[in-house]
């Protein structure tokens, strides 16, 4: 497994140079750039071919990778014309990822609109993913559906990827406490494990059992990225202490303790 610095949320106001330096200085192997979110890094569709080459060179010179391009693309709308526009724009992000030497982009199913049949919505998402997978294959880029919103439920996310039925379409596992059954995530994890190609971590406090997840990933010989999607704008003293205590327990080989969120 490899750790990636995700620009959402703590690094959203950092410029490109600061992000690269922090990733290098603090032991990250890659950077996941959240795009379409007014972040300061500047890694967006508008970058010219020369600028994209320069971005890639600077990241490679720091012995890093672009771990993922996190788009805002969502395919749950019943409006076919809107879905077509989103699909076409997402193809441009696949090209951006390819230019940066990045092997994956993140997309959403997300929420099922009111009054829409769930099966129909999953079908739209799956068909969108299939078209994008076909486009992405020659670019050597994977299109990964994040388990997020209502599509955090494995029954929707896995079904959409099954409908896509393409080797370049898989899942971002999102470490959501809703995945827990009787305090464990093993049941949810096992339903999607064969599709997991990227992982979004969150703050290491709260109920989510990260040690169990890491054991599962290691048993499956997962060799992809885990990205640091930390939501706090500025960590509080309590948050720091919770992180400190969790790190102590990990190093000491002690059982996981569910630290409350500050």
JOWOJO-V680833 format. One record per pair of residues at least 12 apart in sequence whose C-alpha atoms are under 7 Angstrom apart, sorted by the first residue. I is the first residue (numbers start at 1). J is the second residue. Records with the same first field share a line. If there is no record, write none. Layout:
I = J, J
//
This chain:
1 = 222, 223, 224, 225, 226
2 = 29, 223, 224, 225, 226
3 = 28, 29, 30, 225, 226, 227
4 = 28, 29, 30, 31, 32, 67, 225, 226, 227, 228
5 = 23, 28, 30, 31, 32, 227, 228
6 = 31, 32, 33, 227, 228, 229
7 = 32, 33, 34
8 = 34, 229
9 = 229, 230, 231, 233
10 = 230, 231, 232, 233
12 = 39, 40
13 = 39, 40
14 = 40, 41
15 = 40, 41
16 = 41, 42
20 = 59
24 = 62
29 = 64, 65
30 = 64, 65, 66, 67
31 = 65, 66, 67
32 = 66, 67, 68, 69, 70
33 = 68, 69, 70
34 = 69, 70, 71
35 = 69, 70, 71
36 = 71, 72
45 = 93, 96
52 = 99, 100
56 = 100, 101
66 = 100, 101, 102
67 = 102, 225
68 = 102, 103, 104, 105
69 = 97, 104, 105, 106
70 = 105, 106
71 = 105, 106, 107
72 = 107
73 = 86, 90, 107, 108
74 = 107, 108, 109, 110
75 = 108, 109, 124, 125, 128
76 = 109, 110, 111, 112, 121, 124, 125
87 = 128
91 = 132
94 = 136, 141
98 = 139, 141
103 = 140, 141, 142
104 = 141, 142, 143, 144
105 = 142, 143, 144
106 = 143, 144, 145, 146
107 = 144, 145, 146
108 = 145, 146
109 = 125, 145, 151
110 = 148, 149, 150, 151
111 = 149, 150, 151
112 = 150
122 = 156, 159, 160
123 = 160, 163
125 = 160
126 = 160, 161, 163, 164
127 = 163, 164
129 = 164, 169
130 = 164, 165, 166
133 = 166, 168, 169
137 = 168
141 = 168
142 = 168, 169
143 = 168, 169, 170
144 = 169, 170, 171, 172
145 = 170, 171, 172
146 = 171, 172, 173, 174
147 = 172, 173, 174
148 = 174
154 = 188, 192
158 = 192
170 = 195, 196, 197
171 = 195, 196, 197, 198
172 = 196, 197, 198, 199, 200
173 = 196, 198, 199, 200
174 = 199, 200, 201
175 = 200, 201
177 = 207, 208
197 = 224
198 = 224, 225, 226
199 = 225, 226, 227
200 = 226, 227, 228, 229
201 = 226, 227, 228, 229
202 = 228, 229, 230
203 = 230
204 = 243
205 = 242, 243, 258, 259, 260, 261
206 = 258, 259, 260, 261
207 = 258, 259
211 = 256
238 = 262
239 = 262
242 = 259
//
